[in-house]
Amino acid sequence: MEHKAICALVLVSLALSTLAEGPTETCSMLPRERVNCGFPGVTASECQNKGCCFDSSVPGFPWCFTPKTIDNPPEEECLF
């Protein structure tokens, strides 16, 4: 029974820390998912100063684009 209480406390603390962190952002996405965040001729530093992602390796898609928001994956269950 004591192991279940410890497990519950661990899961609650992990859940609270995840909520405090909130979702995270990533620049890793398919080119077709990119939402333009810049303007013609924007430099990498100008783009990044706006909090956006910069990747000029894919022609025909925005080079300066909004990061993708991802939810933190749920933690694994405690197996005590």
N, CA, C and O atoms as CSV, one atom per row, in Angstrom:
chain,resi,resn,atom,element,x,y,z
A,1,MET,N,N,0.827,-1.186,0.000
A,1,MET,CA,C,0.000,0.000,0.000
A,1,MET,C,C,0.876,1.256,0.000
A,1,MET,O,O,0.542,2.256,-0.635
A,2,GLU,N,N,1.997,1.190,0.719
A,2,GLU,CA,C,2.894,2.346,0.795
A,2,GLU,C,C,3.455,2.690,-0.581
A,2,GLU,O,O,3.631,3.865,-0.903
A,3,HIS,N,N,3.738,1.662,-1.403
A,3,HIS,CA,C,4.267,1.899,-2.745
A,3,HIS,C,C,3.261,2.642,-3.609
A,3,HIS,O,O,3.643,3.489,-4.416
A,4,LYS,N,N,1.980,2.334,-3.447
A,4,LYS,CA,C,0.950,3.027,-4.225
A,4,LYS,C,C,0.879,4.500,-3.840
A,4,LYS,O,O,0.686,5.354,-4.705
A,5,ALA,N,N,1.032,4.806,-2.564
A,5,ALA,CA,C,1.000,6.202,-2.114
A,5,ALA,C,C,2.192,6.964,-2.686
A,5,ALA,O,O,2.044,8.099,-3.140
A,6,ILE,N,N,3.356,6.353,-2.665
A,6,ILE,CA,C,4.558,6.984,-3.214
A,6,ILE,C,C,4.385,7.194,-4.719
A,6,ILE,O,O,4.731,8.249,-5.251
A,7,CYS,N,N,3.858,6.199,-5.384
A,7,CYS,CA,C,3.629,6.289,-6.824
A,7,CYS,C,C,2.664,7.434,-7.138
A,7,CYS,O,O,2.886,8.203,-8.073
A,8,ALA,N,N,1.600,7.538,-6.356
A,8,ALA,CA,C,0.618,8.605,-6.573
A,8,ALA,C,C,1.256,9.971,-6.375
A,8,ALA,O,O,0.998,10.891,-7.151
A,9,LEU,N,N,2.085,10.117,-5.345
A,9,LEU,CA,C,2.757,11.392,-5.100
A,9,LEU,C,C,3.704,11.749,-6.244
A,9,LEU,O,O,3.776,12.907,-6.654
A,10,VAL,N,N,4.415,10.775,-6.750
A,10,VAL,CA,C,5.336,11.007,-7.857
A,10,VAL,C,C,4.563,11.450,-9.093
A,10,VAL,O,O,4.956,12.404,-9.765
A,11,LEU,N,N,3.467,10.762,-9.395
A,11,LEU,CA,C,2.668,11.110,-10.569
A,11,LEU,C,C,2.067,12.499,-10.442
A,11,LEU,O,O,2.026,13.240,-11.424
A,12,VAL,N,N,1.597,12.872,-9.253
A,12,VAL,CA,C,1.028,14.197,-9.041
A,12,VAL,C,C,2.103,15.261,-9.215
A,12,VAL,O,O,1.862,16.284,-9.856
A,13,SER,N,N,3.274,15.036,-8.659
A,13,SER,CA,C,4.338,16.035,-8.791
A,13,SER,C,C,4.794,16.172,-10.244
A,13,SER,O,O,5.095,17.277,-10.695
A,14,LEU,N,N,4.847,15.062,-10.977
A,14,LEU,CA,C,5.208,15.134,-12.394
A,14,LEU,C,C,4.140,15.880,-13.188
A,14,LEU,O,O,4.460,16.680,-14.067
A,15,ALA,N,N,2.891,15.621,-12.884
A,15,ALA,CA,C,1.799,16.305,-13.580
A,15,ALA,C,C,1.851,17.803,-13.320
A,15,ALA,O,O,1.665,18.599,-14.241
A,16,LEU,N,N,2.100,18.190,-12.089
A,16,LEU,CA,C,2.172,19.613,-11.759
A,16,LEU,C,C,3.352,20.286,-12.444
A,16,LEU,O,O,3.228,21.414,-12.922
A,17,SER,N,N,4.484,19.616,-12.497
A,17,SER,CA,C,5.642,20.212,-13.160
A,17,SER,C,C,5.410,20.314,-14.662
A,17,SER,O,O,5.882,21.259,-15.294
A,18,THR,N,N,4.693,19.359,-15.242
A,18,THR,CA,C,4.369,19.419,-16.662
A,18,THR,C,C,3.430,20.575,-16.941
A,18,THR,O,O,3.599,21.274,-17.940
A,19,LEU,N,N,2.443,20.794,-16.082
A,19,LEU,CA,C,1.514,21.900,-16.263
A,19,LEU,C,C,2.236,23.231,-16.134
A,19,LEU,O,O,1.919,24.183,-16.848
A,20,ALA,N,N,3.190,23.304,-15.242
A,20,ALA,CA,C,3.934,24.540,-15.046
A,20,ALA,C,C,4.769,24.865,-16.284
A,20,ALA,O,O,4.910,26.030,-16.658
A,21,GLU,N,N,5.322,23.827,-16.915
A,21,GLU,CA,C,6.136,24.026,-18.105
A,21,GLU,C,C,5.276,24.399,-19.300
A,21,GLU,O,O,5.685,25.207,-20.134
A,22,GLY,N,N,4.093,23.817,-19.387
A,22,GLY,CA,C,3.216,24.065,-20.518
A,22,GLY,C,C,3.734,23.379,-21.764
A,22,GLY,O,O,4.695,22.612,-21.707
A,23,PRO,N,N,3.102,23.656,-22.881
A,23,PRO,CA,C,3.545,23.041,-24.128
A,23,PRO,C,C,4.900,23.601,-24.558
A,23,PRO,O,O,5.279,24.708,-24.177
A,24,THR,N,N,5.607,22.830,-25.342
A,24,THR,CA,C,6.896,23.274,-25.852
A,24,THR,C,C,6.770,23.562,-27.343
A,24,THR,O,O,5.777,23.200,-27.974
A,25,GLU,N,N,7.766,24.202,-27.888
A,25,GLU,CA,C,7.767,24.539,-29.306
A,25,GLU,C,C,8.934,23.864,-29.998
A,25,GLU,O,O,9.979,23.614,-29.396
A,26,THR,N,N,8.736,23.574,-31.269
A,26,THR,CA,C,9.784,22.954,-32.070
A,26,THR,C,C,9.799,23.565,-33.466
A,26,THR,O,O,8.774,24.018,-33.974
A,27,CYS,N,N,10.964,23.570,-34.063
A,27,CYS,CA,C,11.093,24.027,-35.439
A,27,CYS,C,C,11.080,22.839,-36.399
A,27,CYS,O,O,11.135,23.011,-37.617
A,28,SER,N,N,11.007,21.642,-35.841
A,28,SER,CA,C,11.002,20.429,-36.645
A,28,SER,C,C,9.573,20.132,-37.108
A,28,SER,O,O,8.703,19.769,-36.316
A,29,MET,N,N,9.363,20.297,-38.411
A,29,MET,CA,C,8.040,20.042,-38.994
A,29,MET,C,C,8.189,19.869,-40.490
A,29,MET,O,O,9.240,20.168,-41.057
A,30,LEU,N,N,7.148,19.390,-41.120
A,30,LEU,CA,C,7.153,19.258,-42.566
A,30,LEU,C,C,7.071,20.657,-43.193
A,30,LEU,O,O,6.431,21.548,-42.635
A,31,PRO,N,N,7.710,20.850,-44.341
A,31,PRO,CA,C,7.662,22.169,-44.972
A,31,PRO,C,C,6.230,22.677,-45.200
A,31,PRO,O,O,5.976,23.875,-45.074
A,32,ARG,N,N,5.304,21.786,-45.532
A,32,ARG,CA,C,3.922,22.221,-45.796
A,32,ARG,C,C,3.207,22.690,-44.524
A,32,ARG,O,O,2.154,23.320,-44.611
A,33,GLU,N,N,3.767,22.389,-43.343
A,33,GLU,CA,C,3.177,22.828,-42.080
A,33,GLU,C,C,3.637,24.232,-41.672
A,33,GLU,O,O,3.110,24.801,-40.717
A,34,ARG,N,N,4.602,24.782,-42.381
A,34,ARG,CA,C,5.176,26.076,-42.018
A,34,ARG,C,C,4.183,27.217,-42.216
A,34,ARG,O,O,3.509,27.306,-43.242
A,35,VAL,N,N,4.110,28.091,-41.201
A,35,VAL,CA,C,3.291,29.299,-41.272
A,35,VAL,C,C,4.260,30.473,-41.289
A,35,VAL,O,O,5.073,30.631,-40.378
A,36,ASN,N,N,4.168,31.297,-42.335
A,36,ASN,CA,C,5.110,32.395,-42.541
A,36,ASN,C,C,5.150,33.334,-41.337
A,36,ASN,O,O,4.117,33.724,-40.793
A,37,CYS,N,N,6.364,33.680,-40.941
A,37,CYS,CA,C,6.571,34.555,-39.786
A,37,CYS,C,C,7.445,35.747,-40.157
A,37,CYS,O,O,7.705,36.623,-39.331
A,38,GLY,N,N,7.891,35.768,-41.398
A,38,GLY,CA,C,8.829,36.818,-41.791
A,38,GLY,C,C,8.317,37.670,-42.935
A,38,GLY,O,O,7.111,37.830,-43.125
A,39,PHE,N,N,9.242,38.204,-43.681
A,39,PHE,CA,C,8.948,39.062,-44.825
A,39,PHE,C,C,10.009,38.771,-45.875
A,39,PHE,O,O,11.056,38.213,-45.545
A,40,PRO,N,N,9.764,39.135,-47.139
A,40,PRO,CA,C,10.769,38.871,-48.167
A,40,PRO,C,C,12.118,39.481,-47.794
A,40,PRO,O,O,12.205,40.660,-47.451
A,41,GLY,N,N,13.153,38.671,-47.865
A,41,GLY,CA,C,14.499,39.145,-47.573
A,41,GLY,C,C,14.883,39.104,-46.097
A,41,GLY,O,O,15.957,39.581,-45.733
A,42,VAL,N,N,14.031,38.545,-45.243
A,42,VAL,CA,C,14.346,38.462,-43.815
A,42,VAL,C,C,15.617,37.634,-43.614
A,42,VAL,O,O,15.820,36.623,-44.287
A,43,THR,N,N,16.458,38.067,-42.696
A,43,THR,CA,C,17.684,37.315,-42.394
A,43,THR,C,C,17.397,36.329,-41.265
A,43,THR,O,O,16.383,36.427,-40.574
A,44,ALA,N,N,18.299,35.392,-41.098
A,44,ALA,CA,C,18.137,34.398,-40.035
A,44,ALA,C,C,18.084,35.072,-38.671
A,44,ALA,O,O,17.261,34.704,-37.833
A,45,SER,N,N,18.949,36.052,-38.437
A,45,SER,CA,C,18.967,36.704,-37.119
A,45,SER,C,C,17.699,37.528,-36.893
A,45,SER,O,O,17.177,37.545,-35.778
A,46,GLU,N,N,17.191,38.213,-37.923
A,46,GLU,CA,C,15.941,38.958,-37.777
A,46,GLU,C,C,14.785,38.013,-37.448
A,46,GLU,O,O,13.941,38.311,-36.604
A,47,CYS,N,N,14.769,36.891,-38.120
A,47,CYS,CA,C,13.721,35.890,-37.904
A,47,CYS,C,C,13.788,35.339,-36.482
A,47,CYS,O,O,12.773,35.284,-35.787
A,48,GLN,N,N,14.955,34.941,-36.058
A,48,GLN,CA,C,15.127,34.360,-34.728
A,48,GLN,C,C,14.865,35.388,-33.633
A,48,GLN,O,O,14.391,35.030,-32.555
A,49,ASN,N,N,15.164,36.655,-33.889
A,49,ASN,CA,C,14.873,37.711,-32.911
A,49,ASN,C,C,13.375,37.885,-32.700
A,49,ASN,O,O,12.947,38.369,-31.652
A,50,LYS,N,N,12.576,37.495,-33.690
A,50,LYS,CA,C,11.125,37.548,-33.572
A,50,LYS,C,C,10.568,36.306,-32.863
A,50,LYS,O,O,9.362,36.211,-32.633
A,51,GLY,N,N,11.454,35.350,-32.517
A,51,GLY,CA,C,11.021,34.112,-31.875
A,51,GLY,C,C,10.559,33.067,-32.874
A,51,GLY,O,O,9.841,32.131,-32.525
A,52,CYS,N,N,10.977,33.236,-34.115
A,52,CYS,CA,C,10.567,32.322,-35.180
A,52,CYS,C,C,11.709,31.387,-35.563
A,52,CYS,O,O,12.847,31.557,-35.123
A,53,CYS,N,N,11.387,30.406,-36.382
A,53,CYS,CA,C,12.369,29.445,-36.883
A,53,CYS,C,C,12.857,29.902,-38.252
A,53,CYS,O,O,12.118,30.554,-38.989
A,54,PHE,N,N,14.100,29.564,-38.594
A,54,PHE,CA,C,14.650,29.910,-39.907
A,54,PHE,C,C,15.297,28.683,-40.513
A,54,PHE,O,O,16.151,28.044,-39.898
A,55,ASP,N,N,14.878,28.359,-41.738
A,55,ASP,CA,C,15.463,27.241,-42.478
A,55,ASP,C,C,15.301,27.545,-43.961
A,55,ASP,O,O,14.200,27.455,-44.503
A,56,SER,N,N,16.395,27.904,-44.610
A,56,SER,CA,C,16.350,28.294,-46.019
A,56,SER,C,C,16.661,27.138,-46.965
A,56,SER,O,O,16.909,27.361,-48.150
A,57,SER,N,N,16.652,25.909,-46.459
A,57,SER,CA,C,17.052,24.769,-47.279
A,57,SER,C,C,15.925,24.203,-48.145
A,57,SER,O,O,16.180,23.333,-48.978
A,58,VAL,N,N,14.692,24.673,-47.972
A,58,VAL,CA,C,13.569,24.130,-48.733
A,58,VAL,C,C,12.949,25.234,-49.594
A,58,VAL,O,O,12.165,26.039,-49.093
A,59,PRO,N,N,13.292,25.277,-50.883
A,59,PRO,CA,C,12.725,26.309,-51.749
A,59,PRO,C,C,11.214,26.135,-51.910
A,59,PRO,O,O,10.698,25.017,-51.901
A,60,GLY,N,N,10.520,27.262,-52.055
A,60,GLY,CA,C,9.079,27.219,-52.281
A,60,GLY,C,C,8.243,27.210,-51.013
A,60,GLY,O,O,7.014,27.200,-51.087
A,61,PHE,N,N,8.877,27.214,-49.865
A,61,PHE,CA,C,8.183,27.238,-48.576
A,61,PHE,C,C,8.777,28.357,-47.728
A,61,PHE,O,O,9.923,28.752,-47.940
A,62,PRO,N,N,8.006,28.871,-46.768
A,62,PRO,CA,C,8.547,29.957,-45.928
A,62,PRO,C,C,9.858,29.553,-45.259
A,62,PRO,O,O,9.987,28.449,-44.730
A,63,TRP,N,N,10.819,30.460,-45.292
A,63,TRP,CA,C,12.098,30.227,-44.629
A,63,TRP,C,C,12.049,30.682,-43.185
A,63,TRP,O,O,12.728,30.116,-42.329
A,64,CYS,N,N,11.255,31.697,-42.911
A,64,CYS,CA,C,11.050,32.194,-41.544
A,64,CYS,C,C,9.626,31.810,-41.173
A,64,CYS,O,O,8.672,32.297,-41.780
A,65,PHE,N,N,9.476,30.939,-40.178
A,65,PHE,CA,C,8.158,30.395,-39.881
A,65,PHE,C,C,7.936,30.225,-38.384
A,65,PHE,O,O,8.879,30.127,-37.599
A,66,THR,N,N,6.674,30.192,-38.020
A,66,THR,CA,C,6.266,30.074,-36.627
A,66,THR,C,C,6.591,28.683,-36.103
A,66,THR,O,O,6.315,27.694,-36.781
A,67,PRO,N,N,7.177,28.585,-34.897
A,67,PRO,CA,C,7.440,27.257,-34.335
A,67,PRO,C,C,6.141,26.499,-34.081
A,67,PRO,O,O,5.093,27.098,-33.836
A,68,LYS,N,N,6.227,25.207,-34.141
A,68,LYS,CA,C,5.078,24.334,-33.919
A,68,LYS,C,C,4.972,24.037,-32.429
A,68,LYS,O,O,5.961,23.677,-31.790
A,69,THR,N,N,3.774,24.188,-31.879
A,69,THR,CA,C,3.541,23.890,-30.469
A,69,THR,C,C,3.241,22.409,-30.317
A,69,THR,O,O,2.394,21.856,-31.019
A,70,ILE,N,N,3.950,21.774,-29.391
A,70,ILE,CA,C,3.686,20.362,-29.110
A,70,ILE,C,C,3.388,20.209,-27.633
A,70,ILE,O,O,4.028,20.838,-26.790
A,71,ASP,N,N,2.419,19.376,-27.327
A,71,ASP,CA,C,2.097,19.085,-25.935
A,71,ASP,C,C,3.115,18.105,-25.403
A,71,ASP,O,O,3.618,17.253,-26.135
A,72,ASN,N,N,3.413,18.230,-24.133
A,72,ASN,CA,C,4.327,17.274,-23.510
A,72,ASN,C,C,3.635,15.927,-23.461
A,72,ASN,O,O,2.467,15.847,-23.079
A,73,PRO,N,N,4.336,14.863,-23.841
A,73,PRO,CA,C,3.708,13.538,-23.806
A,73,PRO,C,C,3.393,13.130,-22.372
A,73,PRO,O,O,4.099,13.528,-21.446
A,74,PRO,N,N,2.343,12.344,-22.182
A,74,PRO,CA,C,2.020,11.898,-20.828
A,74,PRO,C,C,3.126,11.006,-20.270
A,74,PRO,O,O,3.774,10.258,-21.002
A,75,GLU,N,N,3.320,11.103,-18.984
A,75,GLU,CA,C,4.346,10.281,-18.338
A,75,GLU,C,C,3.882,8.829,-18.264
A,75,GLU,O,O,2.685,8.542,-18.282
A,76,GLU,N,N,4.844,7.928,-18.182
A,76,GLU,CA,C,4.514,6.513,-18.076
A,76,GLU,C,C,3.902,6.220,-16.718
A,76,GLU,O,O,4.151,6.925,-15.740
A,77,GLU,N,N,3.102,5.173,-16.676
A,77,GLU,CA,C,2.465,4.794,-15.425
A,77,GLU,C,C,3.504,4.202,-14.485
A,77,GLU,O,O,4.483,3.592,-14.918
A,78,CYS,N,N,3.277,4.388,-13.219
A,78,CYS,CA,C,4.140,3.827,-12.188
A,78,CYS,C,C,3.779,2.365,-12.001
A,78,CYS,O,O,2.605,2.042,-11.820
A,79,LEU,N,N,4.756,1.476,-12.041
A,79,LEU,CA,C,4.478,0.042,-11.992
A,79,LEU,C,C,4.954,-0.610,-10.695
A,79,LEU,O,O,5.592,-1.662,-10.736
A,80,PHE,N,N,4.655,-0.005,-9.552
A,80,PHE,CA,C,5.049,-0.598,-8.278
A,80,PHE,C,C,4.154,-1.748,-7.934
A,80,PHE,O,O,4.331,-2.377,-6.891
